[in-house]
Amino acid sequence: MTRTARRMFELLEPICLVTFFADECNEELAALGHRTYWDGYFASRAAPLGRPSAEVVHAAFYNFAEGEAARHIPSAWETIPAEVSVAARERGSAASVRRILGDELASSPGLVRAADLTTKAATSAPTAGRVMYAGMRALPVPGDPVARLWHSATMLREHRGDGHIAALVGARIGGTEAHIFAALEMGLHPPESFGRVHHLPKKRLAAVMDGLRQRGLVDADGHFTDAGREVKQGIEDLTDELAAAPYEALPAAELDELIAVLEPITAKLVAAGSK
């Protein structure tokens, strides 16, 4: 089932990425009055949890540097209700998926079936220990098939993310360190140049790299050691294992069908870069 979890991640991730890469979601959030992209991001993603404090958002999101959540939370909710932000995120994201897929594919029986099966999986996993997933599960499932597909894919993304955080915590890899690992996996060098961390203070990044060197996970030049690659692979393997539960709700025939109906949808989104 871990292979299934990895394959489903590959198929569903491009659906979720429209939220961050395409224009419609950002435009919807900006129209509400969110001043910046990151105000809208933090407000709309954290909104399924209600109105948590910056400390809770920092803990739940995990991979942002200390103080980053507090620059947006709770100020992003002072004039815009949390439920309004999360509705705008869904509306904009569904519009992006619909635009990229085109009318024929977006209204096809295959997409409706993909939405139904993805929702069946997404609403079947235990919520214990899955804070972000539980928040998404508490929201109503949209009736529109495109919105339902995006919503359920995002539920599964948060479910996987909760498990990934558990794997990172178990491996004693912090949020900034996780970004360094991701940069090295992508072949970026120096890894401190990665867009998700390059803005952090140089002293902070140097301390992260020094800590990884002291643990023998990166070498003097800032590349993975064998031990570092082993830790990274272990995290990915455990993430897949922990992400498998939702798909146990689907019989083998339905899993095969879901993969088949998602493939043309994902291919179109990948070709467009989910934007």
VOFIPA-72482 format. One line per 4 residues: number of its first residue (from 1); their letters; for each residue x, y, z of N, C-alpha, C. Coordinates in Angstrom, 3 decimals, padded with zeros to 6 digits, always signed. Each point is the difference from the previous one (the first is absolute). Example, Ala and Ser with C-alpha at 12.3 -4.5 7.8 and 13.67 -1.06 7.14 Angstrom:
2
1) as) +013.190/-005.690/+007.800/-000.890/+001.190/+000.000/+000.900/+001.200/+000.000; -000.350/+001.050/-000.720/+000.820/+001.190/+000.060/-000.770/+001.090/+000.730 .
END
This chain:
275
1) mtrt) +000.821/-001.217/+000.000/-000.821/+001.217/+000.000/+000.857/+001.270/+000.000; +001.269/-000.110/+000.432/+000.861/+001.186/-000.013/+000.281/+000.465/-001.425; +000.097/-000.942/-000.943/+000.182/+000.403/-001.398/-001.230/+000.746/-000.507; -001.162/-000.468/+000.420/-001.241/+000.691/-000.365/+000.005/+001.423/+000.536 .
5) arrm) +000.424/+000.173/+001.260/+000.033/+001.332/+000.603/+000.923/+000.920/-000.787; +001.144/-000.494/-000.435/+000.925/+000.818/-000.772/-000.589/+000.354/-001.365; -000.637/-000.986/-000.644/-000.591/+000.261/-001.309/-001.152/+001.001/+000.116; -000.804/-000.121/+001.043/-001.099/+000.935/+000.172/+000.514/+001.407/+000.307 .
9) fell) +001.083/+000.103/+000.732/+000.621/+001.301/+000.234/+000.412/+000.630/-001.325; +000.609/-000.778/-000.872/+000.422/+000.514/-001.299/-001.186/+000.472/-000.840; -001.118/-000.712/+000.111/-001.179/+000.345/-000.795/-000.796/+001.162/+000.585; -000.035/+000.119/+001.314/-000.846/+001.010/+000.635/+000.715/+001.323/+000.256 .
13) epic) +001.306/-000.039/+000.190/+000.728/+001.228/+000.327/-000.191/+001.113/-001.029; +000.033/-000.289/-001.314/-000.211/+001.092/-000.968/-001.373/+000.659/+000.117; -001.009/-000.741/+000.498/-001.318/+000.592/+000.221/+000.080/+001.012/+001.139; +000.711/-000.343/+001.052/+000.129/+000.887/+001.162/+000.852/+001.225/-000.299 .
17) lvtf) +000.979/-000.151/-000.866/+000.973/+001.068/-000.211/-000.589/+001.233/-000.670; -001.171/-000.131/-000.634/-000.605/+001.199/-000.597/-000.253/+001.070/+001.059; -000.241/-000.419/+001.228/-000.257/+000.937/+001.094/+001.173/+000.957/+000.178; +001.208/-000.497/-000.242/+001.208/+000.786/+000.251/+000.607/+000.598/-001.268 .
21) fade) -000.239/-000.648/-001.145/+000.666/+000.417/-001.231/-000.884/+000.817/-000.941; -001.290/-000.288/-000.037/-000.899/+000.672/-000.939/-000.483/+001.331/+000.580; -000.579/+000.827/-000.858/-000.377/+001.361/+000.407/-001.327/+000.080/+000.745; -000.942/-000.887/-000.325/-001.369/+000.204/+000.468/-000.135/+000.026/+001.518 .
25) cnee) +000.697/-000.895/+000.683/-000.112/-000.041/+001.465/+000.544/+001.291/+000.606; +001.161/+000.419/-000.458/+000.592/+001.229/+000.529/-000.900/+001.201/-000.273; -000.615/+000.023/-001.189/-000.898/+001.109/-000.341/-001.231/+000.013/+000.908; -000.548/-001.192/+000.273/-001.162/-000.077/+000.892/+000.359/+000.498/+001.407 .
29) laal) +001.163/-000.392/+000.490/+000.418/+000.398/+001.343/+000.332/+001.488/+000.056; +000.632/+000.497/-001.064/+000.308/+001.432/-000.048/-001.274/+000.831/-000.043; -001.005/-000.507/-000.696/-001.272/+000.731/-000.104/-000.680/+000.138/+001.362; +000.293/-000.925/+000.916/-000.562/+000.092/+001.347/+000.666/+001.103/+000.813 .
33) ghrt) +001.222/+000.358/-000.391/+000.741/+001.014/+000.740/+001.300/-000.489/+000.593; +000.379/-001.269/-000.249/+001.304/-000.469/+000.468/+001.086/+000.784/-000.728; +000.930/+000.551/+000.741/+000.961/+000.942/-000.560/+001.074/-000.674/-000.850; +000.398/-001.201/+000.367/+001.091/-000.680/-000.701/-000.389/-001.447/-000.268 .
37) ywdg) +000.783/-000.636/-000.860/-000.191/-001.429/-000.263/+000.048/-000.790/+001.303; +000.971/+000.313/+000.852/+000.193/-000.802/+001.212/-001.086/+000.251/+001.033; -000.576/+001.197/+000.033/-001.173/+000.212/+000.864/-001.115/-000.965/-000.400; -000.274/-000.054/-001.315/-001.051/-000.893/-000.491/+000.331/-001.455/+000.224 .
41) yfas) +001.272/-000.361/-000.216/+000.424/-001.395/+000.185/-000.241/-000.453/+001.432; +000.556/+000.734/+000.959/-000.126/-000.418/+001.396/-001.453/+000.014/+000.453; -000.736/+001.044/-000.374/-001.388/+000.110/+000.448/-000.859/-001.117/-000.566; +000.116/-000.280/-001.301/-000.893/-000.976/-000.630/+000.393/-001.438/+000.320 .
45) raap) +001.296/-000.265/+000.139/+000.391/-001.382/+000.312/-000.262/-000.338/+001.459; +000.193/+000.961/+000.885/-000.243/-000.258/+001.426/-001.471/+000.081/+000.361; -000.817/+000.613/-000.867/-001.408/+000.242/+000.326/-000.793/-001.247/+000.374; +000.269/-001.185/-000.604/-000.761/-001.180/+000.440/+000.188/-000.335/+001.481 .
49) lgrp) +001.028/+000.557/+000.626/+000.227/-000.239/+001.424/-000.756/+000.996/+000.877; -000.726/+000.932/-000.637/-000.710/+001.039/+000.736/+000.782/+001.290/-000.077; +000.417/+000.510/+001.168/+000.875/+001.182/+000.047/+001.129/-000.284/+000.980; +000.896/-000.936/-000.340/+001.077/-000.363/+000.924/+001.010/+001.129/+000.159 .
53) saev) +000.722/-000.036/+001.095/+001.057/+000.978/+000.237/+001.164/-000.230/-000.951; +000.886/+000.980/-000.088/+001.191/-000.143/-000.835/+000.839/-001.185/+000.452; +000.035/-000.233/+001.315/+000.789/-001.125/+000.518/-000.548/-001.339/-000.487; -001.326/-000.114/-000.024/-000.620/-001.245/-000.466/+000.218/-000.172/-001.505 .
57) vhaa) -000.146/+001.076/-000.768/+000.228/-000.086/-001.442/+001.449/-000.380/-000.282; +000.927/+000.597/+000.730/+001.417/-000.334/-000.174/+000.230/-001.488/+000.255; -000.617/-000.529/+001.054/+000.167/-001.416/+000.320/-000.636/-000.902/-001.047; -001.201/+000.368/-000.463/-000.726/-000.844/-000.948/+000.637/+000.021/-001.385 .
61) fynf) +000.486/+001.172/-000.434/+000.620/+000.105/-001.326/+001.425/-000.555/+000.012; +000.702/+000.170/+001.101/+001.280/-000.615/+000.319/+001.207/+000.573/-000.733; -000.098/+000.235/-001.308/+001.222/+000.276/-000.759/+000.277/+001.478/-000.256; -000.684/+000.889/+000.732/+000.305/+001.422/-000.107/+000.918/+000.414/+001.146 .
65) aege) +000.879/+000.949/-000.285/+000.950/+000.449/+001.018/-000.721/+000.690/+001.151; +000.635/+000.015/+001.143/-000.562/+000.623/+001.194/-000.393/+001.448/-000.310; -001.215/+000.347/+000.347/-000.466/+001.365/-000.176/-000.721/+000.275/-001.305; +000.110/-000.900/-000.983/-000.636/+000.272/-001.293/-001.526/-000.038/+000.101 .
69) aarh) -000.548/-000.971/+000.698/-001.459/-000.058/+000.152/-000.514/+001.247/+000.718; +000.752/+000.476/+000.985/-000.455/+001.140/+000.797/-000.045/+001.291/-000.805; +000.664/+000.040/-001.146/-000.084/+001.193/-000.835/-001.346/+000.094/-000.724; -000.761/-001.093/+000.007/-001.258/-000.036/-000.751/-001.201/-000.391/+000.863 .
73) ipsa) +000.264/-000.723/+001.087/-001.060/-000.499/+000.884/+000.191/+000.633/+001.370; -001.023/+000.581/+000.610/-001.414/+000.007/-000.397/-000.433/+001.210/-000.831; +000.950/+000.864/-000.403/-000.400/+001.246/-000.671/-000.801/-000.255/-001.270; +000.273/-001.136/-000.690/-000.711/-000.296/-001.244/-001.487/-000.239/+000.229 .
77) weti) -000.393/-000.253/+001.256/-001.409/-000.252/+000.308/-000.692/+001.186/+000.669; +000.686/+001.067/+000.203/-000.588/+001.090/+000.775/-001.218/+000.611/-000.689; +000.030/+000.050/-001.342/-001.140/+000.561/-000.736/-000.642/-000.995/-000.959; +000.628/-001.170/-000.184/-000.518/-000.997/-000.941/-000.240/-001.301/+000.753 .
81) paev) -001.245/-000.427/+000.164/-000.281/-001.230/+000.734/+000.710/-001.204/-000.612; +000.435/-000.925/+000.848/+000.736/-001.176/-000.461/-000.800/-000.793/-001.031; -001.299/-000.145/+000.245/-000.810/-000.815/-000.914/-000.134/+000.658/-001.373; +000.096/+001.311/-000.056/-000.050/+000.701/-001.284/+001.281/-000.263/-000.792 .
85) svaa) +001.129/-000.021/+000.701/+001.281/-000.270/-000.661/+000.058/-001.422/-000.549; -000.470/-000.968/+000.771/+000.081/-001.379/-000.471/-000.947/-000.225/-001.167; -001.136/+000.675/-000.015/-000.924/-000.112/-001.131/+000.607/+000.616/-001.256; +000.715/+001.110/+000.158/+000.658/+000.632/-001.147/+001.097/-000.894/-000.557 .
89) rerg) +000.719/-000.692/+000.873/+001.046/-000.928/-000.456/-000.607/-001.114/-000.839; -001.088/-000.574/+000.463/-000.658/-001.067/-000.749/-000.526/+000.513/-001.338; -000.633/+001.156/+000.021/-000.575/+000.570/-001.209/+001.082/+000.278/-001.052; +001.072/+000.633/+000.413/+001.069/+000.322/-000.935/+000.724/-001.227/-000.506 .
93) saas) +000.236/-000.963/+000.879/+000.717/-001.212/-000.395/-000.814/-000.812/-001.005; -001.299/-000.143/+000.258/-000.856/-000.728/-000.935/-000.052/+000.701/-001.351; -000.023/+001.333/+000.008/-000.013/+000.748/-001.258/+001.280/-000.253/-000.791; +001.123/-000.097/+000.686/+001.272/-000.280/-000.678/-000.012/-001.385/-000.639 .
97) vrri) -000.440/-000.995/+000.762/-000.061/-001.357/-000.544/-000.900/-000.036/-001.230; -001.156/+000.639/+000.103/-000.959/+000.000/-001.113/+000.604/+000.683/-001.234; +000.675/+001.115/+000.192/+000.589/+000.718/-001.133/+001.088/-000.835/-000.673; +000.875/-000.599/+000.797/+001.120/-000.766/-000.560/-000.495/-001.240/-000.740 .
101) lgde) -000.992/-000.674/+000.571/-000.490/-001.235/-000.617/-000.832/+000.275/-001.251; -000.670/+001.150/-000.045/-000.897/+000.276/-001.119/-001.364/-000.618/+000.254; -001.001/+000.513/-000.686/-001.385/-000.407/+000.252/-000.231/-001.492/-000.205; +000.591/-000.552/-001.062/-000.280/-001.408/-000.319/+000.473/-000.933/+001.098 .
105) lass) +001.246/+000.159/+000.437/+000.535/-000.882/+001.034/-000.599/+000.326/+001.369; -000.201/+001.287/+000.276/-000.529/+000.398/+001.308/-001.424/-000.490/+000.226; -000.752/-000.209/-001.075/-001.386/-000.468/+000.133/-000.164/-001.462/-000.406; +001.106/-000.716/-000.128/-000.051/-001.379/-000.481/-000.438/-000.966/+001.098 .
109) pglv) -000.564/-001.149/-000.386/-000.338/-001.034/+000.985/+001.234/-000.476/+000.761; +001.165/+000.007/-000.655/+001.230/-000.425/+000.667/+000.348/+000.895/+001.166; -000.184/+001.302/-000.169/+000.300/+000.904/+001.111/-000.995/-000.208/+001.143; -001.264/-000.177/-000.333/-001.001/-000.246/+001.057/+000.369/-001.258/+000.781 .
113) raad) +000.407/-001.032/-000.720/+000.375/-001.247/+000.671/+001.264/+000.199/+000.838; +000.961/+000.762/-000.520/+001.215/+000.293/+000.760/-000.341/+000.741/+001.289; -000.921/+000.966/-000.097/-000.416/+000.749/+001.186/-000.671/-000.914/+001.016; -000.867/-000.898/-000.473/-000.722/-000.893/+000.911/+000.950/-000.959/+000.726 .
117) lttk) +000.925/-000.599/-000.756/+000.909/-000.979/+000.607/+001.029/+000.681/+000.896; +000.486/+001.169/-000.407/+000.947/+000.730/+000.841/-000.672/+000.406/+001.310; -001.249/+000.413/-000.081/-000.735/+000.368/+001.210/-000.229/-001.211/+000.900; -000.286/-001.134/-000.590/-000.178/-001.214/+000.802/+001.266/-000.309/+000.791 .
121) aats) +001.150/+000.112/-000.654/+001.266/-000.238/+000.694/+000.253/+001.077/+001.049; -000.229/+001.250/-000.383/+000.359/+001.125/+000.863/-000.840/+000.078/+001.257; -001.174/-000.575/-000.018/-000.877/+000.068/+001.175/-000.003/-001.309/+000.789; +000.996/-000.848/-000.239/-000.009/-001.338/+000.609/+001.102/-000.243/+001.020 .
125) apta) +000.965/+000.914/+000.115/+001.152/-000.259/+000.870/-000.254/+000.476/+001.424; +000.633/-000.606/+000.988/-000.100/+000.514/+001.373/+000.608/+001.398/+000.098; -000.560/+000.822/+000.863/+000.512/+001.363/+000.166/+000.967/+000.132/+001.176; +000.129/-001.024/+000.819/+000.847/+000.101/+001.192/+001.427/+000.387/-000.381 .
129) grvm) +000.511/+001.050/+000.630/+001.356/+000.448/-000.257/+000.170/+000.752/-001.303; -001.110/+000.288/-000.690/+000.063/+000.653/-001.327/-000.724/+001.349/+000.086; +000.689/+000.985/+000.495/-000.639/+001.281/+000.308/-000.513/+000.698/-001.255; +000.848/+000.165/-001.005/-000.418/+000.706/-001.210/-001.052/-000.797/-000.763 .
133) yagm) +000.167/-001.305/-000.048/-000.988/-000.857/-000.663/-001.349/+000.082/+000.711; +000.025/-000.040/+001.324/-001.254/+000.076/+000.760/-000.712/+001.319/-000.263; +000.762/+001.080/-000.128/-000.612/+001.280/-000.311/-000.701/-000.011/-001.346; +000.657/-000.585/-001.010/-000.621/-000.101/-001.322/-001.217/-000.920/+000.033 .
137) ralp) +000.072/-001.079/+000.769/-001.126/-000.946/+000.089/-001.228/+000.670/+000.591; +000.206/+001.032/+000.820/-001.124/+000.675/+000.650/-000.763/+000.921/-000.952; +000.592/+000.297/-001.161/-000.659/+000.875/-000.969/-000.995/-000.794/-000.836; -001.067/+000.640/-000.491/-000.922/-000.713/-000.883/+000.672/-000.351/-001.316 .
141) vpgd) -000.332/-001.168/-000.537/+000.521/-000.425/-001.303/-000.822/+000.693/-001.089; +000.645/+000.694/-000.937/-000.752/+000.729/-001.031/-000.816/-000.936/-000.887; -001.085/+000.506/-000.532/-000.817/-000.774/-000.930/+000.548/+000.013/-001.414; +000.568/+001.120/-000.425/+000.563/+000.092/-001.349/+001.154/-000.975/-000.158 .
145) pvar) +000.021/-000.828/-001.053/+001.039/-001.026/-000.122/+001.427/+000.544/-000.030; +000.232/+001.105/-000.701/+001.356/+000.551/-000.060/+000.434/+000.481/+001.380; -000.870/+000.735/+000.676/+000.317/+000.462/+001.354/+000.172/-001.186/+000.946; -000.833/-001.035/-000.175/+000.102/-001.185/+000.857/+001.327/-000.724/-000.215 .
149) lwhs) +000.444/-000.081/-001.250/+001.280/-000.643/-000.279/+001.138/+000.778/+000.648; +000.000/+001.328/-000.169/+001.049/+000.808/+000.632/-000.051/-000.142/+001.524; -001.197/+000.104/+000.569/-000.165/-000.064/+001.455/+000.505/-001.335/+000.551; -000.362/-001.086/-000.646/+000.382/-001.322/+000.496/+001.487/-000.257/-000.217 .
153) atml) +000.541/+000.468/-001.118/+001.442/-000.106/-000.218/+000.756/+000.779/+001.071; -000.527/+001.155/+000.377/+000.649/+000.811/+001.025/-000.130/-000.653/+001.373; -001.130/-000.642/+000.278/-000.120/-000.781/+001.230/+001.100/-001.053/+000.080; +000.200/-000.712/-001.110/+001.012/-001.048/-000.025/+001.407/+000.580/+000.087 .
157) rehr) +000.191/+001.185/-000.567/+001.302/+000.662/+000.106/+000.297/+000.349/+001.454; -001.000/+000.528/+000.719/+000.209/+000.335/+001.407/+000.182/-001.260/+000.846; -000.712/-001.071/-000.348/+000.195/-001.273/+000.701/+001.442/-000.467/-000.171; +000.484/+000.041/-001.229/+001.386/-000.403/-000.253/+000.978/+000.934/+000.717 .
161) gdgh) -000.321/+001.294/-000.030/+000.875/+000.963/+000.656/+000.104/-000.223/+001.494; -001.108/-000.324/+000.647/+000.044/-000.303/+001.430/+000.923/-001.190/+000.270; -000.088/-001.025/-000.846/+000.878/-001.154/+000.165/+001.451/+000.339/-000.284; +000.227/+000.865/-000.994/+001.368/+000.423/-000.331/+000.631/+000.740/+001.168 .
165) iaal) -000.784/+000.846/+000.665/+000.512/+000.707/+001.174/+000.368/-000.994/+001.097; -000.837/-001.008/+000.206/+000.314/-001.031/+000.996/+001.322/-000.691/-000.340; +000.208/-000.289/-001.291/+001.243/-000.638/-000.430/+001.193/+000.925/+000.225; -000.166/+001.285/-000.285/+001.084/+000.966/+000.217/+000.334/+000.127/+001.483 .
169) vgar) -001.037/+000.095/+000.830/+000.230/+000.108/+001.443/+000.732/-001.236/+000.508; -000.427/-001.175/-000.471/+000.655/-001.237/+000.428/+001.458/-000.071/-000.408; +000.329/+000.596/-001.133/+001.386/+000.006/-000.490/+000.782/+001.196/+000.533; -000.669/+000.840/+000.834/+000.610/+001.209/+000.565/+000.475/+000.958/-001.095 .
173) iggt) -000.847/+000.152/-001.009/+000.257/+000.963/-001.072/-001.018/+001.128/+000.138; +000.487/+001.203/+000.276/-000.881/+001.150/+000.175/-000.515/+000.539/-001.320; -000.842/+001.015/+000.078/-000.628/+000.533/-001.197/+000.993/+000.582/-000.992; +000.940/+000.826/+000.467/+001.001/+000.571/-000.900/+000.914/-001.093/-000.533 .
177) eahi) +000.362/-000.941/+000.840/+000.823/-001.128/-000.448/-000.722/-000.801/-001.085; -001.324/-000.137/+000.127/-000.763/-000.726/-001.016/+000.115/+000.694/-001.354; +000.020/+001.335/-000.002/+000.165/+000.737/-001.253/+001.405/-000.208/-000.577; +000.992/-000.060/+000.869/+001.367/-000.288/-000.470/+000.052/-001.391/-000.631 .
181) faal) -000.644/-000.965/+000.639/-000.073/-001.354/-000.566/-000.681/+000.026/-001.364; -001.109/+000.738/-000.105/-000.720/+000.074/-001.273/+000.871/+000.620/-001.076; +000.740/+001.063/+000.359/+000.885/+000.653/-000.968/+001.068/-000.956/-000.499; +000.593/-000.755/+000.917/+001.033/-000.963/-000.397/-000.583/-001.096/-000.881 .
185) emgl) -001.223/-000.428/+000.325/-000.668/-001.021/-000.818/-000.226/+000.506/-001.421; -000.266/+001.306/-000.143/-000.221/+000.592/-001.319/+001.298/+000.351/-000.721; +001.138/-000.192/+000.671/+001.282/+000.296/-000.628/+000.418/+001.456/+000.093; -000.650/+000.777/+000.878/+000.359/+001.410/+000.160/+001.235/+000.148/+000.875 .
189) hppe) +000.931/+000.830/-000.443/+001.207/+000.228/+000.794/+000.479/+001.430/-000.210; +000.288/+000.707/+001.088/-000.156/-000.450/+001.384/-001.479/-000.107/+000.377; -000.339/-000.918/+000.885/-001.416/-000.189/+000.330/-000.618/+001.212/+000.682; +000.842/+000.863/+000.597/-000.515/+001.205/+000.642/-000.604/+000.983/-001.010 .
193) sfgr) +000.256/-000.233/-001.296/-000.560/+000.883/-001.032/-001.446/-000.358/-000.343; -000.516/-001.094/+000.558/-001.371/-000.437/-000.279/-000.973/+001.119/+000.353; -000.984/+000.211/-000.878/-000.931/+001.116/+000.157/-000.773/+000.018/+001.293; -000.197/-001.166/+000.629/-000.778/-000.031/+001.234/+000.823/+000.421/+001.223 .
197) vhhl) +001.330/+000.085/-000.133/+000.831/+000.352/+001.160/+001.013/+001.105/-000.278; +000.188/+000.368/-001.262/+001.102/+000.914/-000.320/-000.157/+001.367/+000.666; -001.239/+000.367/+000.379/-000.251/+001.293/+000.623/+000.321/+000.013/+001.485; +000.260/-001.164/+000.583/+000.258/-000.062/+001.435/+001.368/+000.598/+000.319 .
201) pkkr) +000.190/+000.475/+001.221/+001.303/+000.575/+000.359/+001.137/-000.990/-000.250; +001.100/+000.513/-000.520/+001.143/-000.864/-000.322/+000.498/-000.746/+001.242; -000.058/+000.665/+001.144/+000.439/-000.644/+001.242/-000.877/-001.206/+000.319; -001.305/+000.127/-000.233/-000.926/-001.097/+000.257/+000.273/-001.167/-000.948 .
205) laav) +000.194/+000.295/-001.282/+000.276/-001.059/-000.976/+001.333/-000.674/+000.287; +000.996/+000.779/+000.391/+001.310/-000.583/+000.321/-000.116/-000.949/+001.186; -000.819/+000.369/+000.986/-000.174/-000.869/+001.174/-000.688/-001.308/-000.397; -000.986/+000.076/-000.907/-000.688/-001.212/-000.476/+000.992/-000.911/-000.724 .
209) mdgl) +000.785/+000.572/-000.905/+000.978/-000.811/-000.742/+001.047/-000.590/+000.943; +000.459/+000.785/+000.974/+000.981/-000.518/+000.963/-000.575/-001.165/+000.792; -001.279/+000.123/+000.378/-000.633/-001.086/+000.744/-000.088/-001.276/-000.822; -000.324/+000.120/-001.287/-000.075/-001.171/-000.875/+001.382/-000.613/-000.208 .
213) rqrg) +001.035/+000.847/-000.076/+001.369/-000.517/-000.139/+000.412/-000.745/+001.267; -000.309/+000.560/+001.149/+000.370/-000.642/+001.263/-000.661/-001.361/+000.147; -001.180/-000.150/-000.580/-000.701/-001.292/+000.052/+000.462/-000.940/-001.112; +000.884/+000.472/-000.870/+000.509/-000.834/-001.083/-000.971/-000.179/-001.144 .
217) lvda) -000.974/+000.924/-000.147/-001.022/-000.138/-001.035/+000.358/+000.758/-001.282; +000.818/+001.035/+000.125/+000.561/+000.682/-001.172/+001.499/+000.121/+000.196; +000.713/+000.113/-001.114/+001.463/+000.086/+000.087/+000.459/+001.454/+000.048; +001.306/+000.191/-000.020/+000.568/+001.338/+000.134/-000.430/+000.918/-001.135 .
221) dghf) -000.279/-000.562/-001.173/-000.410/+000.796/-001.158/-001.507/+000.216/-000.075; -000.744/-000.542/+000.965/-001.443/+000.207/+000.013/-000.780/-000.974/-000.847; +000.562/-001.191/-000.268/-000.717/-001.049/-000.731/-000.399/-001.103/+000.978; -000.980/-000.803/-000.404/-000.386/-001.159/+000.800/+001.189/-000.936/+000.215 .
225) tdag) +000.145/-000.507/+001.220/+000.831/-001.168/+000.238/-000.865/-001.242/-000.218; +000.620/-001.174/+000.026/-000.786/-001.232/-000.103/-001.015/-000.080/+001.142; +000.428/+000.424/+001.187/-000.912/-000.029/+001.150/-001.161/+000.964/-000.216; +000.275/+001.144/-000.585/-001.065/+000.967/-000.268/-001.015/-000.531/-000.996 .
229) revk) +000.506/-000.647/-001.053/-000.913/-000.594/-000.995/-000.851/-001.087/+000.645; +000.599/-000.755/+000.903/-000.746/-001.070/+000.673/-001.113/+000.577/+000.876; +000.298/+001.076/+000.724/-001.021/+000.637/+000.832/-001.111/+000.566/-000.874; +000.378/+000.663/-001.089/-000.996/+000.567/-000.906/-000.889/-001.099/-000.574 .
233) qgie) +000.570/-001.102/-000.442/-000.794/-001.082/-000.565/-000.904/-000.621/+001.053; +000.514/-000.112/+001.220/-000.822/-000.544/+001.074/-001.220/+000.858/+000.284; +000.173/+001.311/-000.061/-001.119/+000.919/+000.202/-001.032/-000.175/-001.100; +000.463/-000.098/-001.247/-000.927/-000.162/-001.123/-000.734/-001.334/+000.081 .
237) dltd) +000.715/-001.058/+000.366/-000.635/-001.317/+000.105/-001.071/-000.012/+001.088; +000.316/+000.599/+001.145/-000.972/+000.032/+001.086/-001.180/+000.894/-000.363; +000.254/+001.099/-000.708/-001.091/+000.869/-000.451/-000.967/-000.771/-000.881; +000.529/-000.773/-000.947/-000.861/-000.822/-000.849/-000.798/-001.006/+000.825 .
241) elaa) +000.673/-000.630/+000.948/-000.679/-000.994/+000.834/-001.141/+000.636/+000.784; +000.251/+001.174/+000.575/-001.018/+000.673/+000.798/-001.112/+000.601/-000.851; +000.262/+000.178/-001.302/-001.006/+000.577/-000.899/-000.910/-001.041/-000.626; +000.209/-001.260/+000.304/-000.706/-001.074/-000.705/-001.435/-000.228/+000.477 .
245) apye) -000.309/+000.362/+001.246/-001.289/-000.371/+000.599/-001.222/+000.399/-000.825; -000.069/+001.223/-000.564/-001.225/+000.363/-000.741/-000.304/-000.938/-001.159; +001.023/-000.536/-000.625/-000.207/-000.805/-001.206/-000.404/-001.433/+000.308; +000.080/-000.363/+001.277/-000.484/-001.317/+000.409/-001.515/-000.081/-000.088 .
249) alpa) -000.659/+001.154/-000.098/-001.463/+000.021/-000.135/-000.457/-000.363/-001.406; +000.930/-000.011/-000.954/-000.354/-000.294/-001.383/+000.418/-001.416/-000.373; -000.936/-000.825/-000.488/+000.385/-001.317/-000.531/+000.986/+000.174/-001.154; +000.708/-001.080/-000.306/+001.027/+000.063/-001.044/-000.555/+000.520/-001.323 .
253) aeld) -001.202/-000.424/-000.358/-000.592/+000.430/-001.269/-000.264/+001.506/+000.006; -000.429/+000.540/+001.128/-000.244/+001.442/+000.079/+001.304/+000.785/-000.003; +001.038/-000.541/+000.626/+001.306/+000.655/-000.048/+000.509/+000.080/-001.434; -000.107/-001.103/-000.703/+000.426/-000.018/-001.406/-000.810/+000.991/-000.822 .
257) elia) -001.301/+000.056/+000.267/-000.855/+000.933/-000.726/+000.375/+001.440/+000.334; +000.269/+000.285/+001.273/+000.359/+001.351/+000.403/+001.286/+000.446/-000.679; +000.976/-000.864/-000.026/+001.259/+000.337/-000.665/-000.240/+000.285/-001.476; -000.819/-000.828/-000.638/-000.262/+000.161/-001.437/-000.715/+001.306/-000.307 .
261) vlep) -000.969/+000.386/+000.830/-000.747/+001.230/-000.299/+000.782/+001.246/+000.403; +000.924/-000.142/+000.955/+000.807/+001.152/+000.402/+001.127/+000.294/-000.986; +000.503/-001.012/-000.666/+001.193/+000.193/-000.834/-000.150/+001.103/-001.041; -001.092/+000.047/-000.789/-000.106/+001.108/-000.971/-000.199/+001.358/+000.665 .
265) itak) -000.641/+000.020/+001.153/-000.190/+001.253/+000.744/+001.350/+000.521/+000.478; +000.773/-000.881/+000.615/+001.312/+000.394/+000.510/+000.929/+000.406/-001.137; -000.042/-000.740/-001.101/+000.877/+000.315/-001.130/-000.237/+001.426/-000.499; -001.261/+000.401/-000.054/-000.314/+001.355/-000.490/+000.490/+001.052/+000.995 .
269) lvaa) -000.165/-000.262/+001.274/+000.465/+000.943/+001.024/+001.520/+000.090/+000.015; +000.669/-001.125/-000.126/+001.468/-000.003/-000.021/+000.508/+000.771/-001.220; -000.620/-000.213/-001.132/+000.414/+000.692/-001.221/-000.121/+001.521/+000.146; -000.971/+000.443/+000.799/-000.201/+001.428/+000.229/+000.776/+000.515/+001.199 .
273) gsk) +000.704/-000.883/+000.695/+000.707/+000.417/+001.207/-000.934/+000.375/+001.135; -001.231/-000.523/-000.047/-001.029/+000.296/+001.007/-000.239/+001.498/+000.156; +000.132/+000.740/-001.130/-000.244/+001.439/+000.094/-000.608/+000.554/-001.280 .
END
